[in-house]
Amino acid sequence: MVVLNFRSSAIRFMEAFQKAPPTNKKLTSHSNRSKRGLFAGKDVRFGNSISFSDKKFRRKWLPNVQDKRLWSETLKEYVELKVTTTALREIDRAGGVDNYLLSFQNGKLVSSQGLGVKQRIFEALGDEASARALSVQTMLRRRAKGVENSESAEAET
């Protein structure tokens, strides 16, 4: 007769569970359209359009996508990309398309176009350390700009 020790198997299970790394990854799917440009998290949305008579019919909302030529300081040339207006605002906030692309960690950038341009920027810079230094300089510049803006706002009041 085989006697199973329930307590020891439960303890082994809990030990194995505690050793497993936490999975905080959010499962997100991206449309093929958003993989072809810089969409800044925007994608096609689906829902119902409701008429006055309360009839519901399916429709989709498309992101505001523009074909743009953006100047790359590192490459010294224009880069043609499909970008949303939200991504354009974020590019301006980052201080240019180079800093915007370099600010993404590996695996976070979904766009094949964006990855291609980022790779060309890395090749032009030579190594990753100088790329990080460039993005750190931009971040410091933005912080200094923010301090100046807050000081001027305090002076006005």
N, C-alpha and C positions, 0 to 999 in steps of 0.2 A: 504494500500500500504506500502510495506517494503522498506525502503531506507537503503542501505548498505553504511557504511562509509568506503570507500576504504583506506583512509589515516590511520585510526586507525588500520585496519587489517594489513596493511603493517608495521606499527610501532610495533605491537605485534609480527609479524613474525621476524623482525630484532632483537627485544629484545630476543626472544627465540633462534635465531641463534647465538647471541653473548654469551649467557649463555652456549651453548654447548661447551664441551671441544674440543680443536683442535685435529684433527686426522692426525698425521704426520706419521702414520704407513705405511710402504711400504709393499704391499701385495706380499709376495714371496711364492712360492711353492717349496717344497723339495721332491725329489724322495725318494722312500722307501729305496733305496740303501744308500743314504746319511744319513738316519736316523739310520743306523746300525753301524756307526763308526764316528770317528773324521775326518771330511772332510774339515774343515776350509773354508767353503763357496764354495768349488768346487762341481760341480755336472755334470751329463751327459749333453753334449751339442749336438745340432742337427744342421745340415746344408747340403749344397750340396758339393759333390766332383765333380770337373769339369775336364773332360779329355781333351786331346790335340785337339780333334775334337769339343770341346765346348759342349759336351753332359753333362748334369747335372743329377746326381743321388744322392738320399738321403743317408746320412750316419750319424753315431753318433761318437762323441769323448768321450771316457771314462776317468775319472780322474785316475791318477797314484796311485792306492790303494795298500798298503802293509799290510800284517799281521805282527804285531810287538808285542813284549813283552817289555813293558816299566816299569822301576823301579819306584815305588811309595815310596817316603821318609816317608810319613806319615803311610802308611799301612805296610811298611817294607816287601813288596813282589812285584813280577812282576805282571803286569796287561796286559792281552792279549786284544789288540784292533786292529780294522781295521783303519788305518790312511793313509792320503794322504801325499805325500812328502812335500807339503806346510804346512800341520799341523805339521809334524816333525820339520820343521824349526821354526815354531811358538812356539812349545814346548821347543825347545832349547833356543829360545830367552826369553821365560818366566822363564826359570830356572827349568824346570821339569814339568812332567805331572800334579802334584798336583797344582802348581801355575797356570798352563794353564787353568785347569778346574775351579779353584776358581776365576779366573779373569772374568768369564762369569757372567752376571747378570741373575736373574731369568727370564726364558722365552726365553733367547737368545741361549741357548744350545739346539740344535735340536736332537742330538744323544741320543738314549735310552741307549746305552752302556756308553756314557759319563756321563749321568745323574746318572746311577747306581754307577759308580766309584766315582762321586762327592758326592753322598749320603753316601757311605762307608767312604770317607775322613772326612765328617762332623761328622759321628758317632765316628770315631777314635779320632778326635780332641776334641770332647765333646760339643763344642758350636760354634756358628757362629763368635763370637768376636775373638776367637783365630785363626780361619780360615782367617779372614780379616787381623789380625796382621801378619800372615805368608805371605800373599800376599803383604802387605805393606813393610815388610822387604825385600822381593825379589825386589820390585820396587825400593827401596832405594839403594839396592846393584847394580842394573842395572844402575841407575843414576850415582853412584860413578864410576862404570866401564866406563861409557860413558865420564865422566869428565877426567878420567885418559887417555883414548884413545885420546881425543881432545888435552890434554896437551902434550902428546908424539908427536902428529902430528905437533903441533906448534913448538916443540923443534927441530924437524927434518928440518923444513924449515928455 
